[in-house]
Amino acid sequence: MEIKNETTQGVNLINSHLPEIELEVYQKEKTRKIKLSDYHGKWLILFFYPADFTFICPTELRELADNYKKFQDLDAEIISVSTDTVFAHKAWHDSSEAVKNIDFPMAADPTGQLAKALGVYLADEGMASRGTFIVNKAGFIKSIEINDNSIGRSAQELLRKLQAAIFVDQHGDQVCPASWQPGDKTLKPGLDLVGKI
C-alpha cells in the first residue's frame, strides 16, 4: 500500500493543539490574513475540500452556508479550506449559484501547509481530502472526519457532533451516546454501567 499523505500519516491528532499557521482568506468581497489562534475563545470548524470549481464541493459548501447561523449561534466559526488561492475562491464565489451565499471565511492553503500539518494532504494530487476538524475554544482538536473525495459530508451531522462536543466540554462527567441530540439522555461513566448498556 502506498502512503500518500505527508507528515502526520497515522498520527492521532485528537486532543492535540492546532498548529500556529497563517492563512489568507476570502470573505465578503475582501481578502485578509488570519492566524488559527485568532479564533481561540470560539469553537472552530476547519472544513477541507479538494478544489474550487468541482462537483461535490459546492453541494457541501452550500449546505454549510445554509446552516451557518446555527453554527454561529453555538459560538462557532467555520473556515473552509482548499489548496486554491483566494483569487480562485473569489472567482468561484462570484460565478457559482451554490457558493455565492457563503459568508464564512474561505481559506487558501496553496502550499498545503495546513493540510499537511493535519494529515489530509494528498501529495500526488496537490489537494486535500475531505477532512473536517472540530476545535474547542482553547485550540484543541475534538473531532476529526476524513472522507474519500468521492463521499460528501452532512452539515446536519457536523452540527450534531459540534453540539455533542460542546455538551461534553460543559459537562465533563457525562458522555454522549450514539446519535445523541441536545435534550437526549447522556451517560455518566462508572462501574455501575459496566455490562448494563
C-alpha positions, 0 to 999 in steps of 0.5 A: 500500500502506498502512503500518500499523505505527508507528515502526520500519516497515522498520527492521532491528532485528537486532543492535540493543539492546532498548529500556529499557521497563517492563512489568507482568506476570502470573505465578503468581497475582501481578502485578509490574513488570519492566524488559527489562534485568532479564533481561540475563545470560539469553537472552530470548524476547519472544513477541507475540500479538494478544489474550487470549481468541482462537483461535490464541493459546492453541494457541501459548501452550500449546505454549510452556508445554509446552516451557518447561523446555527453554527454561529449561534453555538459560538462557532466559526467555520473556515473552509479550506482548499489548496486554491488561492483566494483569487480562485475562491473569489472567482468561484464565489462570484460565478457559482449559484451554490457558493455565492451565499457563503459568508464564512471565511474561505481559506487558501492553503496553496502550499498545503501547509495546513493540510499537511500539518493535519494529515489530509494532504494528498501529495500526488494530487496537490489537494486535500481530502475531505477532512473536517476538524472540530476545535474547542475554544482553547485550540484543541482538536475534538473531532476529526472526519476524513472522507474519500473525495468521492463521499460528501459530508452532512452539515446536519451531522457536523452540527450534531457532533459540534453540539455533542462536543460542546455538551461534553466540554460543559459537562465533563462527567457525562458522555454522549451516546450514539446519535445523541441530540441536545435534550437526549439522555447522556451517560455518566461513566462508572462501574455501575454501567459496566455490562448494563448498556 
